[in-house]
Amino acid sequence: MGYETHITRKTEWFDKDGPNISLEDWKAYISSDPDMRLDGYAEAITGHGDVLRVESEGLAVWTAYSGHGVNGNKAWLYPGSGGIIAKNPDEEILRKMFEIAQALGARVVGDDGEEYGADGGVIAP
């Protein structure tokens, strides 16, 4: 399943109520950032050569990621839970997520509630 990290405006990313990042907010951010591309889908090739494809209206890729294209790797971000999600991000992706969060008036929080800062590391409580 993987570990998810969230760009959120909510007190807790999983709260049903609270300020959401709308699809329109997300698309506006993507169009303002030349290193982001709105694809609407993600594809990966499995170890058996099958193609796994996921489609979502707001699915975007960060094209300036240093691992972009290496072994099929991409930094995909997508809407969910009222925010923007990345699955299993490394520190470089977490730094980009922090930059995005700043632009959206939000913060970066992991599944377990830890918050990430500008350097991609966990902020001490």
C-alpha positions as CSV (number, residue, x, y, z in Angstrom):
1,M,0.0,0.0,0.0
2,G,2.7,2.5,0.9
3,Y,3.1,5.5,3.1
4,E,1.3,8.7,2.1
5,T,2.3,12.2,2.8
6,H,-0.3,15.0,2.5
7,I,-0.3,18.6,1.7
8,T,-3.2,19.8,3.8
9,R,-4.9,22.9,5.3
10,K,-6.7,20.8,7.9
11,T,-5.8,20.3,11.5
12,E,-5.5,16.6,10.9
13,W,-5.2,15.5,7.2
14,F,-7.9,12.9,7.7
15,D,-10.5,15.2,9.2
16,K,-13.8,15.2,7.2
17,D,-14.4,18.9,8.0
18,G,-11.9,21.7,7.5
19,P,-10.4,23.8,4.7
20,N,-9.8,21.7,1.6
21,I,-7.4,22.3,-1.3
22,S,-9.9,22.3,-4.2
23,L,-9.1,20.8,-7.6
24,E,-9.2,24.3,-8.9
25,D,-6.6,25.4,-6.4
26,W,-4.4,22.5,-7.4
27,K,-4.8,23.1,-11.1
28,A,-4.0,26.8,-10.6
29,Y,-0.8,25.9,-8.7
30,I,0.2,23.4,-11.4
31,S,-0.2,26.0,-14.2
32,S,1.9,28.4,-12.2
33,D,4.8,26.0,-11.8
34,P,6.8,25.2,-15.0
35,D,8.2,22.1,-13.3
36,M,4.7,20.5,-12.8
37,R,2.7,18.8,-15.4
38,L,-1.0,17.8,-15.2
39,D,-1.2,14.3,-16.8
40,G,-4.4,13.0,-15.4
41,Y,-2.9,9.5,-15.2
42,A,0.1,7.6,-14.0
43,E,1.6,4.4,-15.6
44,A,4.1,2.0,-14.3
45,I,5.4,-1.3,-15.7
46,T,5.3,-4.2,-13.3
47,G,8.1,-6.8,-12.9
48,H,6.2,-9.0,-15.3
49,G,6.0,-6.4,-18.0
50,D,2.3,-5.5,-17.4
51,V,1.3,-1.9,-17.5
52,L,-0.5,-0.6,-14.4
53,R,-2.4,2.6,-15.1
54,V,-4.3,4.9,-12.7
55,E,-6.4,7.8,-13.9
56,S,-7.4,10.8,-11.8
57,E,-8.4,14.3,-13.0
58,G,-5.8,16.0,-10.8
59,L,-2.9,13.6,-11.1
60,A,0.3,15.5,-11.8
61,V,4.0,14.8,-12.1
62,W,6.9,16.9,-10.9
63,T,9.2,16.8,-14.0
64,A,12.3,18.4,-12.3
65,Y,12.6,15.5,-9.9
66,S,16.2,14.2,-10.1
67,G,14.8,10.6,-10.3
68,H,12.4,11.5,-13.1
69,G,12.5,8.7,-15.7
70,V,15.1,6.7,-13.9
71,N,13.9,3.0,-13.9
72,G,10.4,4.4,-14.7
73,N,10.4,6.5,-11.6
74,K,8.3,9.7,-11.3
75,A,7.2,12.0,-8.6
76,W,3.4,11.8,-8.9
77,L,1.1,14.0,-6.7
78,Y,-2.6,13.7,-6.7
79,P,-5.7,15.1,-4.9
80,G,-7.3,13.1,-2.0
81,S,-8.6,13.6,1.5
82,G,-9.2,17.3,0.8
83,G,-5.5,17.8,0.0
84,I,-2.7,16.7,-2.2
85,I,-0.9,13.3,-1.7
86,A,2.4,11.7,-2.6
87,K,3.1,8.0,-1.9
88,N,6.5,7.1,-0.4
89,P,8.2,10.4,-1.0
90,D,11.9,10.8,-0.5
91,E,13.5,14.0,1.0
92,E,13.7,15.7,-2.4
93,I,10.0,15.2,-3.0
94,L,9.2,16.3,0.6
95,R,11.1,19.5,-0.1
96,K,9.0,20.1,-3.2
97,M,5.8,19.3,-1.3
98,F,6.8,21.9,1.3
99,E,7.3,24.5,-1.5
100,I,3.8,23.6,-2.9
101,A,2.3,23.7,0.6
102,Q,3.7,27.2,1.1
103,A,2.1,28.4,-2.1
104,L,-1.2,26.9,-1.1
105,G,-1.3,28.1,2.5
106,A,-0.9,24.5,3.8
107,R,1.5,22.2,5.5
108,V,3.1,18.8,4.8
109,V,2.0,15.9,7.1
110,G,2.7,12.2,7.0
111,D,0.1,9.4,7.7
112,D,1.2,9.3,11.3
113,G,0.8,13.0,11.9
114,E,4.4,14.1,11.7
115,E,5.0,17.4,9.9
116,Y,7.7,18.1,7.4
117,G,9.7,21.3,6.9
118,A,11.6,23.1,4.1
119,D,14.6,20.7,4.3
120,G,12.3,17.6,3.8
121,G,12.9,16.5,7.4
122,V,10.5,16.0,10.2
123,I,9.8,19.2,12.3
124,A,10.3,18.5,16.0
125,P,7.1,18.8,17.9
